[in-house]
């Protein structure tokens, strides 16, 4: 049994890790043939991509997948720890699984993902949720076959959570959600330790994949017909810092662009690591999409310092405007937290002023959610729940105005759209533009997975309407 320990996770001691190729022990192949798994994923794109690997592993074991929990032999939750709401949803689903297990005694219930890395979560499950069969962390979910077998043999709750990051595992089995868009991990973990963020504790320190492995994966995706890749990392801009002396995300983006895959995206960016060379590369290549997610979190320098964000409002705005000036047709989205401990009306108004200057194309806005074990959770919080809710409401009113305003500018324009599917309406399709805007459009016999030009006929706050341009 290995239990998570935040003291170990916080340690500054660098650990050695190796690159290893995934190998499934032959004894596990089709071991569970005929059994069904209900897999529920919470959280970010990294979690979604982890679930694609989990599905790939379980399929080798013989599992098929069901959307009906009552039909499952295995219920597996791939969890998120960023906000309290994600915690509550996961525990709510565990409660549902518990009721099913009361009549279906052989049902296996497992927890993996970021919540599995939290001491408080594991302690709660050990004391209050004995019906959970196993917990496995983000650093070793590839060992799922062994954990399943161990639980069968020992018939007790198995907890195998490494507190520190482990080896980089290449060539893991994968069942991708889309046939046209693919996630590609380029860096794991984060070294920033923002005071409110639990990611460095649950995902470990930053470890970059070798560029050759990344390019090999992308070239394989191209041969399989994929049209778009999203390069993933908790702090994608830090790529290469732990691995190379003169090779960063800028150089990787250029090498990926030279593969000639039609569309390249990347996320999530930390403003502190975004440099001029990256901007030049994005501007240079048409297949690097001009859509950037650049979290600001707050417009107040005082709050940014308390958050440990390592940049000022002025530095952020300089970077923001440089992107807008240098990258043609650039759209920028962001993350904003309201109600951080000690945030005053003045601090909040500074955030509103920044939003009014940036006029974001999209924004993910949240009320601050304390995470046990992070420095911010120890700060005195004198902002009432009502104040936080009022601030979020006011912020959303403003950001939504700019979403619609920016979308209105596209009416009458032609935008390239990667077609992802057909809607319920006759001859209506949907997909995303180069600037990552959802487009619903009319067309006839449009090929799913193709990139088509669409003329925009109407704009809504969250989407665009159009028709295929002839």
C-alpha positions in Angstrom: 0.0 0.0 0.0 1.3 3.5 -1.0 -0.5 6.5 0.4 -0.2 10.1 -0.9 1.9 12.5 1.1 1.9 16.3 0.3 5.1 16.8 2.2 6.9 14.5 -0.2 5.1 16.0 -3.1 6.3 19.5 -2.1 9.9 18.3 -1.8 12.4 20.3 -3.8 14.6 17.2 -4.3 14.8 16.4 -7.9 14.2 12.7 -8.6 15.6 10.7 -11.5 13.2 9.3 -13.9 13.6 7.2 -17.0 11.7 6.9 -20.3 10.1 3.4 -20.5 8.1 1.7 -23.2 4.7 0.4 -22.0 4.5 -3.4 -22.0 1.4 -5.3 -20.9 2.1 -8.6 -19.1 0.7 -11.3 -21.5 -1.2 -12.9 -18.6 -3.5 -9.9 -18.5 -4.5 -10.0 -22.2 -8.3 -10.6 -22.4 -8.3 -11.6 -18.7 -11.6 -9.8 -18.2 -13.2 -10.6 -21.6 -17.0 -10.2 -21.4 -16.9 -7.6 -18.6 -18.0 -4.0 -18.9 -16.6 -0.8 -17.5 -18.3 2.5 -16.7 -15.6 5.2 -17.0 -16.4 8.7 -15.9 -14.0 11.5 -16.5 -13.8 14.9 -14.7 -11.6 17.9 -15.3 -9.1 19.1 -17.9 -7.9 17.9 -21.3 -5.1 16.1 -19.5 -7.6 14.0 -17.6 -9.5 13.4 -20.8 -6.3 12.2 -22.5 -5.5 10.0 -19.5 -8.9 8.4 -19.9 -8.1 7.6 -23.5 -5.1 5.7 -22.3 -7.1 4.0 -19.5 -9.6 2.8 -22.1 -6.8 1.5 -24.3 -5.4 -0.5 -21.4 -8.8 -1.9 -20.3 -9.6 -2.9 -23.9 -6.5 -5.0 -24.0 -7.8 -6.7 -20.8 -11.0 -7.5 -22.6 -13.3 -4.8 -21.2 -16.0 -3.1 -23.2 -17.5 0.2 -22.2 -21.1 1.1 -21.2 -22.8 4.4 -20.5 -25.1 2.7 -18.0 -23.5 2.3 -14.5 -26.0 -0.5 -13.7 -24.6 -2.7 -16.5 -21.0 -2.3 -15.4 -18.7 -4.8 -13.8 -16.2 -2.0 -13.1 -17.0 1.6 -12.2 -13.9 3.8 -12.6 -13.8 7.5 -11.8 -11.0 9.6 -13.3 -11.1 12.6 -11.1 -10.2 16.3 -10.9 -9.1 18.2 -7.8 -9.0 21.8 -9.1 -12.3 22.9 -7.4 -14.5 21.7 -4.7 -17.4 21.2 -7.1 -15.4 18.5 -8.9 -14.9 16.8 -5.5 -18.5 16.8 -4.7 -19.6 15.4 -8.1 -17.1 12.5 -7.7 -18.2 11.6 -4.2 -21.8 11.9 -5.4 -21.1 9.3 -8.1 -19.4 7.1 -5.7 -22.6 7.1 -3.6 -24.6 5.9 -6.6 -22.1 3.2 -7.2 -22.3 2.1 -3.6 -26.1 1.6 -3.9 -25.6 -0.6 -7.0 -23.0 -2.6 -5.2 -25.4 -3.4 -2.4 -27.2 -5.7 -4.9 -24.4 -6.4 -7.3 -21.8 -7.7 -4.9 -19.1 -8.4 -7.6 -19.1 -4.8 -8.8 -15.6 -3.3 -8.6 -15.3 0.4 -7.9 -12.0 2.4 -8.5 -10.8 6.0 -8.2 -8.0 7.4 -10.1 -6.9 10.9 -11.3 -6.0 14.0 -9.3 -8.3 13.4 -6.3 -6.5 10.1 -5.7 -3.3 12.1 -5.1 -4.9 14.1 -2.2 -4.3 12.9 1.4 -7.6 14.1 2.6 -9.5 12.3 -0.1 -7.7 9.0 0.4 -8.2 9.2 4.2 -11.9 9.8 3.7 -12.3 6.8 1.4 -10.3 4.6 3.8 -12.5 5.5 6.7 -15.9 6.1 5.1 -15.9 4.3 1.8 -14.9 0.7 2.3 -16.9 -0.2 -0.8 -14.2 1.4 -3.0 -12.0 -1.5 -4.2 -8.9 0.5 -5.2 -7.3 3.9 -5.6 -4.5 4.6 -8.1 -2.7 7.9 -8.7 -1.8 10.0 -11.7 1.8 8.8 -11.6 1.1 5.1 -11.9 -2.3 4.6 -13.5 -0.6 2.6 -16.2 -0.3 -0.1 -13.5 -4.1 -0.6 -13.5 -4.0 -4.3 -14.6 -1.8 -5.2 -11.6 -4.0 -3.3 -9.2 -7.2 -5.0 -10.5 -5.6 -8.5 -10.1 -4.2 -7.6 -6.6 -7.6 -6.6 -5.4 -9.1 -9.8 -6.7 -6.5 -11.9 -4.9 -6.3 -10.1 -1.6 -9.9 -9.0 -1.4 -9.1 -5.8 0.4 -9.0 -2.1 -0.5 -5.9 -1.5 -2.6 -4.3 2.0 -2.5 -1.3 2.5 -4.7 -0.5 6.2 -5.0 3.0 7.5 -5.6 3.6 10.8 -3.9 6.3 11.8 -6.3 6.3 11.6 -10.1 7.7 8.5 -11.6 9.0 7.3 -15.0 7.8 8.6 -18.3 5.9 5.8 -20.0 5.8 5.9 -23.8 3.6 4.0 -26.2 0.7 3.4 -23.9 -2.4 1.8 -25.4 -4.9 4.5 -26.4 -8.5 4.7 -27.6 -9.0 8.2 -28.8 -12.3 9.9 -28.5 -12.1 11.6 -31.9 -10.9 10.3 -35.3 -9.9 13.8 -36.4 -8.6 15.7 -33.3 -6.0 14.3 -31.0 -4.4 15.3 -27.7 -0.6 14.8 -27.5 1.1 15.2 -24.1 4.4 17.1 -24.4 5.1 17.9 -20.7 3.8 16.6 -17.4 3.5 18.4 -14.1 4.3 22.0 -13.1 7.0 23.7 -11.1 5.2 27.1 -10.6 3.4 26.2 -7.3 0.9 29.1 -7.5 -0.4 29.4 -4.0 -4.0 28.4 -4.8 -3.1 25.5 -7.2 -3.0 21.9 -6.2 -1.7 20.7 -9.6 2.0 20.4 -8.7 1.0 18.2 -5.8 -1.3 15.9 -7.8 0.6 15.9 -11.1 4.2 16.3 -9.9 7.1 18.5 -11.2 7.5 19.2 -14.8 8.9 16.5 -17.0 9.2 16.9 -20.8 8.8 14.2 -23.3 11.7 13.8 -25.8 11.0 15.8 -29.0 11.6 12.7 -31.1 8.8 10.8 -29.3 6.4 13.7 -29.7 7.1 14.1 -33.5 6.8 10.3 -34.0 3.4 10.3 -32.4 2.2 13.2 -34.5 3.5 11.7 -37.7 1.6 8.5 -36.8 -1.6 10.6 -36.3 -1.1 12.2 -39.7 -0.9 8.8 -41.4 -4.1 7.8 -39.5 -5.9 10.8 -41.0 -5.9 13.2 -38.1 -6.3 16.9 -38.9 -5.6 18.5 -35.6 -3.4 18.0 -32.6 -3.4 19.8 -29.3 -0.1 19.8 -27.5 -0.9 19.3 -23.8 0.8 20.3 -20.5 -0.1 21.8 -17.2 2.3 24.5 -18.2 2.9 23.8 -21.8 5.2 26.9 -22.3 7.8 25.3 -19.9 8.4 22.5 -22.4 12.0 21.5 -22.7 13.4 23.5 -19.8 14.1 20.3 -17.8 15.5 18.4 -20.8 17.3 20.6 -23.3 19.6 23.6 -23.3 18.4 25.2 -26.6 15.1 23.6 -27.5 11.8 25.0 -26.2 8.2 25.1 -27.1 8.9 27.5 -29.8 11.3 25.1 -31.6 8.8 22.2 -31.0 6.0 24.2 -32.5 8.0 24.9 -35.6 9.0 21.2 -36.0 5.3 20.2 -35.5 4.3 22.8 -38.1 6.8 21.4 -40.6 5.0 18.0 -40.4 2.2 19.9 -42.3 -0.6 18.6 -40.1 -3.4 21.1 -40.9 -4.1 22.3 -37.4 -1.9 22.7 -34.2 -3.1 24.0 -30.9 -1.5 24.0 -27.4 -2.6 24.5 -23.8 -2.4 25.6 -21.1 0.0 28.5 -21.1 1.5 30.4 -18.2 2.2 34.0 -19.1 5.5 34.0 -17.3 7.0 31.4 -19.8 5.5 33.0 -23.0 8.3 34.6 -25.0 8.7 36.6 -28.2 10.2 33.6 -30.1 7.0 31.7 -29.5 4.9 34.5 -30.8 7.0 34.8 -33.9 6.7 31.1 -34.6 2.9 31.1 -34.1 2.7 34.1 -36.5 4.9 32.4 -39.1 3.0 29.2 -39.6 -0.6 29.1 -40.8 -1.2 25.6 -39.4 -0.5 26.9 -35.9 -4.0 28.1 -34.9 -4.2 31.8 -33.8 -6.1 30.9 -30.7 -4.3 31.1 -27.4 -5.4 30.4 -23.8 -3.6 32.8 -21.5 -4.9 32.6 -17.9 -4.6 35.9 -16.1 -6.4 34.9 -12.9 -6.6 38.5 -11.5 -6.1 42.1 -12.7 -4.7 43.2 -9.3 -1.0 43.1 -8.7 -1.5 42.7 -5.0 -3.7 39.6 -5.6 -1.3 38.3 -8.3 1.5 38.4 -5.8 -0.5 36.6 -3.2 -1.3 34.0 -5.9 2.4 33.5 -6.7 1.8 34.2 -10.4 5.2 35.8 -11.0 4.0 38.5 -13.3 2.3 41.9 -12.9 -0.8 43.2 -14.6 1.4 45.5 -16.7 3.6 42.6 -17.9 0.5 40.5 -18.8 -1.0 43.4 -20.8 2.2 44.0 -22.7 2.3 40.3 -23.6 -1.4 40.3 -24.5 -1.1 43.3 -26.9 2.1 42.0 -28.4 0.2 38.8 -29.4 -2.7 40.8 -30.8 -0.3 42.9 -32.9 2.0 40.1 -34.2 -0.4 37.2 -34.7 -2.9 37.8 -37.5 -6.6 37.1 -36.5 -5.5 36.2 -33.0 -8.1 35.3 -30.4 -7.3 35.0 -26.7 -9.2 33.3 -23.9 -8.4 33.3 -20.2 -9.1 32.0 -16.7 -10.2 34.4 -13.9 -10.7 33.7 -10.2 -12.8 36.0 -8.0 -13.0 36.0 -4.3 -9.4 35.1 -3.6 -8.7 35.5 0.1 -8.4 39.2 0.9 -9.7 40.4 -2.4 -11.2 43.9 -2.0 -13.6 45.8 -4.1 -10.7 47.7 -5.5 -8.8 44.5 -6.4 -11.9 43.2 -8.2 -12.4 46.5 -10.1 -8.9 46.2 -11.3 -9.8 42.8 -12.7 -12.9 44.3 -14.4 -10.7 47.1 -15.9 -8.3 44.5 -17.3 -11.2 42.5 -18.9 -12.5 45.7 -20.4 -9.1 46.4 -22.0 -8.5 42.8 -23.2 -12.1 42.1 -24.4 -11.5 38.3 -24.4 -13.0 35.9 -26.9 -13.7 33.5 -24.1 -13.1 33.3 -20.3 -13.5 30.6 -17.7 -14.5 32.3 -14.5 -14.6 30.8 -11.1 -15.1 31.6 -7.4 -11.9 30.8 -5.5 -12.1 27.3 -4.1 -9.6 26.5 -1.2 -7.6 23.3 -1.7 -6.3 21.6 1.4 -2.5 21.6 1.5 -2.0 24.7 -0.7 -0.6 27.9 0.9 -3.6 30.0 -0.1 -5.9 27.7 2.0 -4.2 29.0 5.1 -4.9 32.7 4.2 -7.5 34.6 6.1 -10.6 34.8 3.9 -12.8 37.7 4.8 -14.7 37.8 1.5 -18.3 36.5 2.1 -20.0 34.0 -0.1 -22.5 36.5 -1.2 -19.8 39.0 -2.2 -18.0 36.3 -4.2 -21.2 35.3 -6.0 -22.0 38.9 -6.8 -18.6 39.5 -8.2 -18.8 36.4 -10.4 -22.2 37.5 -11.7 -20.9 41.0 -12.5 -17.7 39.6 -14.2 -19.7 37.2 -16.3 -22.1 39.9 -17.5 -19.1 41.8 -18.8 -17.1 39.0 -20.4 -20.3 37.6 -22.1 -20.8 41.0 -23.7 -17.4 40.8 -25.3 -17.9 37.3 -26.5 -21.0 38.4 -28.4 -19.3 41.6 -29.6 -16.3 39.7 -31.0 -18.5 37.1 -32.6 -20.6 39.9 -34.3 -17.4 41.0 -36.1 -17.4 37.7 -38.0 -20.8 38.0 -39.6 -20.2 38.0 -43.3 -16.7 36.6 -43.0 -15.5 33.3 -44.2 -13.9 31.0 -41.6 -12.3 27.6 -42.0 -14.1 24.9 -39.9 -13.0 21.4 -39.0 -16.2 19.4 -39.4 -16.8 17.3 -36.3 -20.4 16.0 -36.7 -24.0 16.4 -37.8 -26.6 18.1 -35.6 -30.2 16.9 -35.2 -31.4 19.4 -37.9 -31.3 18.3 -41.5 -28.2 19.3 -43.4 -26.7 21.1 -40.3 -23.2 20.4 -39.2 -20.9 21.6 -36.5 -17.3 22.1 -35.9 -14.7 24.6 -34.7 -13.0 27.5 -36.5 -9.3 28.2 -36.6 -9.9 30.6 -33.7 -11.7 27.9 -31.7 -15.2 29.1 -32.1 -18.1 26.7 -32.3 -19.8 27.0 -35.7 -23.1 25.4 -36.6 -23.6 25.5 -40.4 -25.8 24.4 -43.3 -24.3 22.2 -46.0 -25.0 19.2 -48.2 -23.0 16.0 -48.2 -20.2 17.6 -46.1 -17.5 15.1 -45.2 -17.0 14.7 -41.4 -13.4 15.3 -40.6 -12.8 17.7 -43.5 -12.0 21.4 -43.2 -14.5 23.6 -45.1 -14.9 27.3 -45.6 -18.1 28.6 -43.9 -19.6 32.1 -44.3 -20.9 33.3 -41.0 -24.6 34.5 -41.1 -25.4 35.0 -37.5 -23.6 35.3 -34.1 -24.6 34.2 -30.7 -22.7 34.6 -27.4 -21.2 31.1 -27.4 -21.4 30.1 -31.1 -21.7 31.1 -34.7 -24.2 30.2 -37.4 -23.3 29.9 -41.1 -23.4 28.0 -44.4 -20.8 26.4 -46.6 -19.2 29.0 -48.8 -19.3 28.0 -52.5 
